[in-house]
């Protein structure tokens, strides 16, 4: 047999067949143009020639009662029609042409009743379109007429099957394989599960289109957005959407793993096996317990935390996704809509590329940027996992302390009120992290010092002041109450504090710290950091820019003028102390220059009872007069940023990444801690202590710690030395032991080294007796042992559980282990290709959340929209997050009960999450647990015997790796970004409104009183739990019987089939692609400019297919016509034709290839212009219901029977050849052997007559 596509015109058999098929095509062409003129009406000759009365089907006139259908044929030229059909079929192999004839015969005869039922079903659908909503049907006729006259072939492009694909199937599969596949399709359609699914789909459509008005409006808006006026000529959104869907199918062509070693089928099976083990409850019949059922880390995390159970995680994940679109709770805007608008301000995101590579790197690298496949020092967890775990850690880390009473003699957490702050670091956390003495029997400890400073000690009058606007009011307006529970971020200086509110302790006297007015959102680590990233990249607080306004002024991506401050000053800090009565007159005078400018020169009038000491080493009187403003120029440090002036760069993308890296490595973050205290246990007077900490960038903050020399034992003499630069921040005097600073001086040596930091402590007073001249404190030697008793183990002021995982923060900018400061974040630098392409979109999302949080009413209410981020992180951090007792060692007496709180399962969790003296690796997440992300990323490692362990295999061979090898992420980012185009506001508003309405009607069982009450309480809404339950049951139970050590066993075939179907029906390269048809349909509707009214009418007509009117309440009867057609009528037809499937592919290819018969029909077979589409529907409905189609008799009145019989005879003739005698011959005449080939008329006469 000749292969498809090979020219066979030289062979006798195909030359003869071409003649033969021309006879058939001539008959077909005469269907609508000739009256019947035939022969005897019995036996084979079943078409009359008017020799007697005839009431059966007449070949040439059976379409006469259906003139609209007939008109498609009357305009055809018989000769060209014959030639087109003959040319097409003559190129197919002889046996395949015969098979096609037999397939048609089988369909018409063997599945005749199924075709009748199918015809009635189609007629019923047409009738519903016509009668259920006549107005919508009438209004849609102009649209249908536009489609009728569309200038591209409609049917060819809507049918999800190409001629080339038929050729591929023909040449790559045997006849048996194709037959089996068609039978399998029929079996799937008749499967009860399929019928249930079809009914569920129809039920969903009926509820969404007919019963739920909000959902219906949402669908109208969503579809209307795709056909908004702004998109009629700009197809970027449509193309972006189609590209995303295409890539879902293309993903099934990829191979998983860093070495491409796993097929998609095996990758998904592996995921199912491991998801069942780690995230589902043991099914009743499972012989051995799985990890989830036996490990409390997964099933019982404690407190109010949710377990790492698959269905629970899916529910929680749905809540996060819904929050992005549907405003509820702490979120009051459509976050996705605002994200799109923000993203569009970054022009490089409008055609995003490289996001998938970034995603792949996040899967392959660990939290510190090391390659997990090649670097022996790498950690098992991926960077993506680590990022979510660190976010969860930061969102939970922060503790409260008891600053008063008997608790002063221990370093334990509070036993009064909440023990945690919900992600807000406190001053107590910073001190505990340093290992500071915060509980002692003599009360000389930092907790007592800070508390006494806050309350004023026995006097109850706070004498510590902070003035952010010097010389604007009396000192009484600037009282600064800092305690152990003060939030660290509120201590930062305004230009580095960001949006966080300053200290807001409204308590007075010795009352406990009042935390009620603290910033409820931006004292939290995660919102604060995200807001700073937004500020420097989108809002102009970084030094780099790429655009200017019409006046040449630098502007930020959001359109505002650049906000960057090259230099700024700290707040003014001063502390008032009580001078001892033994001070000399001259010393008292030194403390008493009149703040208003008139110096007091007479010691007798030096009436000061307190002296004001300023940060930096200046003093003045504090009570002469008491209402006077402090000096406006004292107690302030100047802070120059690393970049002295804004810098213009070539592109917005370069500006974005350079500003981001500047924030991470260079932005000055400054905190000042002023304390009025007795600075040694043996002194009875108070002095002024100021601690200034500066970190270059967020990463510099992570290293904030006193410099105690390279030997870690000389903190006093290295006070104020930069950690990396190694130089002192101020000029010091050598007149005393130690590096004592010169009075009244500003900071002199500011390090510009990326991620550098400095810790500077200065103390001022009046000598050992408290009545001497103003001088540096004499008790420095007592302060550092109090602050950092063991420099060899302390990491710094940021708790090491956070700081030692800071490497993952670097990955937000540039992936890998390299440090990339802003000067290196340029396109010419080798690291440029390693930039994180996902970060700009994350920043756009963070801005949307931040803008919502900053709405005044939301700010006052403490709404935290950033929960969208942190809730997502929490889901992907299970089972690492748990609620349990604190195992951190504490000392002292009268210890409170051990508290419990949310923690992360780190390597060293046994010694406590707050332990400040563990090894660096002990702060890393443990490798002994598997998150949902980890199972999506890769499979399990094998032990020495080849058995699976619970550890990661580091092969990145999971489904997420398949995703990373497509452009889905880039496509999603590009699509969303372009939705933010101001010129597409109409489309964006409709699409987002539609999604919002749809999600508003999509609920969890718990939203409606639980599963049992859902249908009662929410009868017309949609439960997403149904889908989650279905999936979980299949993973937890249905695959239990599958051989887990043999993923290639035939029992896994449904997964193989799923992957193949995804590949076949969704991918761009597949010849079966449904998406190609969708792409064409969207283009068609955009070209004919479908309106919102047309969308409404279309949905009305679609809903009409799902019911029929009924006078009794509720006014309709549900019908399942579409399901019946697919599950009952179609399968017998498929089964009948299946044995000839390969032949059908051959014939279909030859007829459907470009320029062949179907092309001819597209160009010539038109409905007569005086008929309408409505006429065609009516005519077709009548034809499908006609007696000649529906008759139960198998005689000449039955079109299906007659046509099938005739086609069968054609097949017999073609199969047996031109033989007219013998027992297997069909006609007899007097032709002699070897008679020359007959004419067309001779052959027709032989077929249609007895003689």
Order of alpha helices (4+ residues) and beta strands (2+ residues): alpha-alpha-alpha-alpha-alpha-alpha-alpha-alpha-alpha-alpha-alpha-alpha-alpha-beta-beta-alpha-alpha-alpha-alpha-alpha-alpha-alpha-alpha-alpha-beta-alpha-alpha-alpha-beta-beta-beta-beta-beta-alpha-beta-beta-beta-beta-alpha-beta-beta-alpha-beta-beta-beta-beta-alpha-alpha-alpha-alpha-alpha-alpha-beta-beta-alpha-beta-beta-alpha-alpha-alpha-beta-alpha-beta-alpha-alpha-alpha-alpha-beta-beta-alpha-alpha-alpha-alpha-alpha-alpha-alpha-alpha
